[in-house]
Amino acid sequence: MSEIVNRVAQSQLMTFDLEDYYPKGERRVLDIKDWLYEGLILREKEFRAHVETNDWSAYQDIFVALTCSSDAIVPGWAYMLVTSKLLPYAKKVVVGSLEDLETALYQTLLENLDVSEFTDKPVIIKGCSHKPVPENAYLMAMAKLQPIAKSVMYGEACSSVPLFKRKK
């Protein structure tokens, strides 16, 4: 009887798990809808009053997604004004959803990540995660790894989908 060999363990295959790089910290949505007249109209004087009286220290070390959940047309300066108050406290501020926030966090992270250890190696980008890794993060990871990796796959070592293989 021949011995069972774990070929995956013996291979050069390297796993790139985006969840390992998940930025730690609380995420919060700041919906400005309630600062608008009837939730729809931005009246500058009232809006500025809300901005001035808000307790911005409540956003200390928090990642913030600014949004307006009503169909109001919000001028760009309104988000900029809110951001100016958040900057001394929040870790990061974006306009959009929590997924937009996660995408922005991963973009910054991946742009600055040293991936030289994956050079000329077969790489698998792990597909399952328990944290809210945005779809765009997988695209960014592919863009970061493809120029240097020998091959790139997606999924798990036991059931991966080949995505790219460098020509010899």
Buried (B, 14 or more C-beta within 10 A) or exposed (E): EEEEEEEEEEEEBBEBBBEEBBBEEEBBEBEBBEBBEEBEEBEEEEBEEEBEEBEBEEBEEBBBBBBBEBEBEBEEEBBEBBBEBBEEBBBBBBBEEBEBBBBBBBBEBBEEBEBEEBEEBBBBBBBEBEEEBBEBBBEBBBEBBBEBBBBBBBBBBEEBEEBBEEEE
